[in-house]
Amino acid sequence: ARTAVFRTPGLYTVTVSGTDPAAQLASVAREVIVTNAADFDSFGSALLSPAWTPQAVEVRDSYSPLAWYSLEAVPGQLLLHIVDSAAQPLSHATPTFPALWRPMPATADTALVTEFDYESKRTGASFAGLVLDAQESGTTVRYAFGVEGGTTWRIKRSTGGAFTNLGAATPFAGTEVVLRLRRAGATLHFERRSEGVWLSVGSQPLPAESSLVRGGIFASTSTAENVRFAFDYALVVDPQNTNGQLNNVRLTELMYAPKEPDTAEWIELQNVGTGPLSLLGVRFP
């Protein structure tokens, strides 16, 4: 057995090699997404995490006229529903489409990842997935990446007005959607996962000194219709949000099997960091 310890959130490639009795060597490489627990939301709580800021959506109640979300209808999922009272189109300046936003690392390499299923009809006038705001040359630019009409992967971009499509359309089949927005240096990558492998849908160069502002999950409709999506999780890879326990906790002294009359066994831990540190969830392997 092998154990890997990652001190910094990021995207890592892990290669496993093995030799069979006939001395034949084989190896397989897989990407590992490492994130701080605070940046991963399993949607397993009855309340929305304070990291999220809702837009044009409310908690489901007896009267939700436009769009609602629920963390209780299906345990471990966030349901995002648009009702058919009016269209909720993707927009920039005065958005009315439902979304959940959270801050993004401004300049570091990062990734925003989610997975969702169609809980209602798949085809139609919907567009759902990930949304991102960036500052580019002093302009707030909005990107949207996801599945449009239940049939097509789309990347859209707006500098304040109408959205334009980036690149060619990529066919989509099925009901499960796994996607991510990834920044690597001066490039935004739009990727989908298929059979455990991340595949490129497109990319977009970023001007010098561009910064990311916020990102999240969204749904929209270009005509009035009922649509519902079940999001399984959402995560952000933030290399600046490191594991404080691994970096700053030191085992400085150990007392075991003491001689009588002392019978207490104990350990001493020291926080070598600059601020308070929670030991919640810390354990010895």
Solvent accessible surface area in square Angstrom, and as a share of the most:
residue,aa,sasa,rsa
1,A,142,1.10
2,R,228,0.83
3,T,125,0.73
4,A,68,0.53
5,V,95,0.54
6,F,58,0.24
7,R,129,0.47
8,T,55,0.32
9,P,8,0.05
10,G,14,0.13
11,L,58,0.29
12,Y,72,0.27
13,T,102,0.59
14,V,54,0.31
15,T,83,0.48
16,V,94,0.54
17,S,71,0.46
18,G,40,0.38
19,T,90,0.52
20,D,66,0.34
21,P,148,0.93
22,A,71,0.55
23,A,78,0.60
24,Q,118,0.52
25,L,130,0.65
26,A,73,0.57
27,S,73,0.47
28,V,71,0.41
29,A,53,0.41
30,R,132,0.48
31,E,72,0.32
32,V,50,0.29
33,I,50,0.25
34,V,25,0.14
35,T,35,0.21
36,N,33,0.17
37,A,90,0.70
38,A,78,0.60
39,D,9,0.05
40,F,89,0.37
41,D,26,0.14
42,S,57,0.37
43,F,3,0.01
44,G,56,0.54
45,S,64,0.42
46,A,62,0.48
47,L,144,0.71
48,L,32,0.16
49,S,40,0.26
50,P,136,0.86
51,A,40,0.31
52,W,16,0.06
53,T,81,0.47
54,P,61,0.38
55,Q,26,0.11
56,A,52,0.40
57,V,20,0.12
58,E,68,0.31
59,V,90,0.52
60,R,128,0.47
61,D,85,0.44
62,S,124,0.80
63,Y,162,0.61
64,S,18,0.12
65,P,53,0.34
66,L,82,0.41
67,A,3,0.03
68,W,20,0.07
69,Y,16,0.06
70,S,10,0.07
71,L,15,0.08
72,E,130,0.58
73,A,48,0.38
74,V,51,0.29
75,P,121,0.76
76,G,35,0.33
77,Q,33,0.14
78,L,0,0.00
79,L,8,0.04
80,L,0,0.00
81,H,16,0.07
82,I,0,0.00
83,V,27,0.16
84,D,77,0.40
85,S,74,0.48
86,A,41,0.32
87,A,37,0.29
88,Q,7,0.03
89,P,59,0.37
90,L,31,0.15
91,S,28,0.18
92,H,23,0.10
93,A,82,0.63
94,T,110,0.64
95,P,41,0.26
96,T,71,0.41
97,F,0,0.00
98,P,0,0.00
99,A,0,0.00
100,L,0,0.00
101,W,3,0.01
102,R,34,0.12
103,P,90,0.56
104,M,17,0.08
105,P,10,0.06
106,A,50,0.39
107,T,91,0.53
108,A,21,0.16
109,D,79,0.41
110,T,5,0.03
111,A,0,0.00
112,L,1,0.00
113,V,1,0.01
114,T,0,0.00
115,E,20,0.09
116,F,0,0.00
117,D,35,0.18
118,Y,21,0.08
119,E,71,0.32
120,S,42,0.27
121,K,109,0.46
122,R,75,0.28
123,T,73,0.42
124,G,41,0.39
125,A,25,0.20
126,S,3,0.02
127,F,9,0.04
128,A,1,0.01
129,G,0,0.00
130,L,0,0.00
131,V,0,0.00
132,L,2,0.01
133,D,5,0.03
134,A,0,0.00
135,Q,63,0.28
136,E,6,0.03
137,S,97,0.63
138,G,74,0.71
139,T,56,0.32
140,T,50,0.29
141,V,2,0.01
142,R,7,0.03
143,Y,0,0.00
144,A,0,0.00
145,F,0,0.00
146,G,0,0.00
147,V,0,0.00
148,E,58,0.26
149,G,13,0.13
150,G,0,0.00
151,T,63,0.37
152,T,28,0.16
153,W,9,0.03
154,R,56,0.21
155,I,7,0.04
156,K,25,0.11
157,R,56,0.20
158,S,2,0.01
159,T,77,0.45
160,G,35,0.34
161,G,50,0.48
162,A,95,0.73
163,F,40,0.17
164,T,84,0.49
165,N,72,0.37
166,L,40,0.20
167,G,68,0.66
168,A,89,0.69
169,A,47,0.37
170,T,33,0.19
171,P,113,0.71
172,F,21,0.09
173,A,90,0.70
174,G,38,0.37
175,T,73,0.42
176,E,101,0.45
177,V,1,0.00
178,V,7,0.04
179,L,0,0.00
180,R,5,0.02
181,L,5,0.03
182,R,50,0.18
183,R,20,0.07
184,A,37,0.29
185,G,44,0.42
186,A,60,0.47
187,T,39,0.23
188,L,1,0.01
189,H,43,0.19
190,F,0,0.00
191,E,13,0.06
192,R,59,0.21
193,R,93,0.34
194,S,40,0.26
195,E,174,0.78
196,G,47,0.45
197,V,74,0.43
198,W,43,0.15
199,L,70,0.35
200,S,85,0.55
201,V,25,0.14
202,G,20,0.19
203,S,64,0.41
204,Q,33,0.14
205,P,95,0.60
206,L,11,0.05
207,P,53,0.33
208,A,91,0.71
209,E,176,0.79
210,S,2,0.01
211,S,28,0.18
212,L,6,0.03
213,V,68,0.39
214,R,73,0.27
215,G,0,0.00
216,G,0,0.00
217,I,0,0.00
218,F,0,0.00
219,A,0,0.00
220,S,3,0.02
221,T,2,0.01
222,S,76,0.49
223,T,78,0.45
224,A,53,0.41
225,E,19,0.09
226,N,68,0.35
227,V,3,0.02
228,R,69,0.25
229,F,2,0.01
230,A,0,0.00
231,F,0,0.00
232,D,36,0.19
233,Y,35,0.13
234,A,2,0.02
235,L,16,0.08
236,V,1,0.00
237,V,3,0.01
238,D,26,0.13
239,P,35,0.22
240,Q,131,0.58
241,N,50,0.26
242,T,50,0.29
243,N,54,0.28
244,G,19,0.19
245,Q,52,0.23
246,L,69,0.34
247,N,45,0.23
248,N,43,0.22
249,V,33,0.19
250,R,106,0.39
251,L,91,0.45
252,T,64,0.37
253,E,85,0.38
254,L,100,0.50
255,M,74,0.33
256,Y,149,0.57
257,A,75,0.58
258,P,31,0.19
259,K,183,0.77
260,E,149,0.67
261,P,128,0.80
262,D,97,0.50
263,T,108,0.63
264,A,67,0.52
265,E,114,0.51
266,W,106,0.37
267,I,71,0.36
268,E,80,0.36
269,L,68,0.34
270,Q,92,0.41
271,N,63,0.32
272,V,70,0.40
273,G,27,0.26
274,T,156,0.91
275,G,35,0.34
276,P,140,0.88
277,L,53,0.26
278,S,69,0.45
279,L,89,0.44
280,L,162,0.81
281,G,71,0.69
282,V,68,0.39
283,R,193,0.71
284,F,127,0.53
285,P,163,1.03
